[in-house]
Amino acid sequence: MSNVTLKISNKTLFLEYVDDKYNTYRSKINSTESLVINFFEGNIEKLYSLLSNNKLDVNLCSDYCVVLLNEPISLSFKLAMVDKPNNDEKLNMIIKTMDSMNERISELEKQLNSGIILPGYSSVIDIDTKVLMLNYFVHHNGSTDVLHGTHQTNGGGNTVPDASRNSTINENFTGSSFDPICHLKMLESFHYCEIYETNKNCSLSCLSKCKKLKHITIRGCSGLVDMDFAIGLNELESIFIQESRNITDIQSLLGLRNLKRVTIHNAPNIINKTGFASNVTVDIRN
């Protein structure tokens, strides 16, 4: 059957067709017309039954369409296009929706000019951020892993640098990727802590692009096996690592000219702990 709609009201048969461009065509036949009187004994219900129970074809023209019944008898009905203005209205609604989407995209682009988005993070992180502090914590009553908390010390008794300005602290984060952090060219302090649970997606390779980093604190991060992310971070002054039990190689720290302190606790699989310059304070404990 075609998409021709048939309806009877007040002894009048209404025909309607809507094409794939949402143009609407309509016509009506009342019981006093010769077709109904001569062939259907003036009974509009009989015409309705004939059209409803047989296949109807539709031929489209510029401003009308023709509805055709070929069997068991041949009949044709011309339906005029009556809903062209409504079609324009629908098109306008689509255009308005697209304009709204473009505005949102434009706003997002403006935000990204001044910041980054971490996958799953709750907001844009300012591009001039100097201190980034992230805590990973798993909600056991749900399926979402989020990064939050109030941890602000490095575990060795030293308070982390002042985060009152140009800083982002403990916002929600699914833990899926740190990669966009590489665009934070002003970042000086990065502090990451896993609370109770392990973030299996953790990769810190993005930090190698943050050339102004001076302080790094990492608690946990089972995906960390070496210090290659620190290669070329010549402004780095201190690094504190705790409970990163899969680390085996820390040799990438040896050539950092401004490094003053290396603290690594509870990382029992490190192969070579020697080779640091005499002016570097090294505290490595299993």
Stockholm file with secondary structure:
# STOCKHOLM 1.0

chainA/1-286         MSNVTLKISNKTLFLEYVDDKYNTYRSKINSTESLVINFFEGNIEKLYSLLSNNKLDVNLCSDYCVVLLNEPISLSFKLAMVDKPNNDEKLNMIIKTMDSMNERISELEKQLNSGIILPGYSSVIDIDTKVLMLNYFVHHNGSTDVLHGTHQTNGGGNTVPDASRNSTINENFTGSSFDPICHLKMLESFHYCEIYETNKNCSLSCLSKCKKLKHITIRGCSGLVDMDFAIGLNELESIFIQESRNITDIQSLLGLRNLKRVTIHNAPNIINKTGFASNVTVDIRN
#=GR chainA/1-286 SS CCSCEEEEETTEEEEEEECTTCCEEEEEEETTSHHHHHHHTTCHHHHHHHHHTSCEEEEECSSEEEEEECSSSCEEEEEEECCHHHHHHHHHHHHHHHHHHHHHHHHHHHHHHSEECCTTCSSCEETTCCEEEEEEEECTTSSCEEECCCCCBCSSSCBCCCCSSSEEESCCCCSSCCGGGGGCTTCCEEEEEEESSCCTTCCCGGGGGCTTCCEEEEECCTTCCBCGGGTTCTTCCEEEEESCTTCCBCGGGTTCTTCCEEEEESCTTCSCCCCCCTTSEEEEEC
#=GC SS_cons         CCSCEEEEETTEEEEEEECTTCCEEEEEEETTSHHHHHHHTTCHHHHHHHHHTSCEEEEECSSEEEEEECSSSCEEEEEEECCHHHHHHHHHHHHHHHHHHHHHHHHHHHHHHSEECCTTCSSCEETTCCEEEEEEEECTTSSCEEECCCCCBCSSSCBCCCCSSSEEESCCCCSSCCGGGGGCTTCCEEEEEEESSCCTTCCCGGGGGCTTCCEEEEECCTTCCBCGGGTTCTTCCEEEEESCTTCCBCGGGTTCTTCCEEEEESCTTCSCCCCCCTTSEEEEEC
//
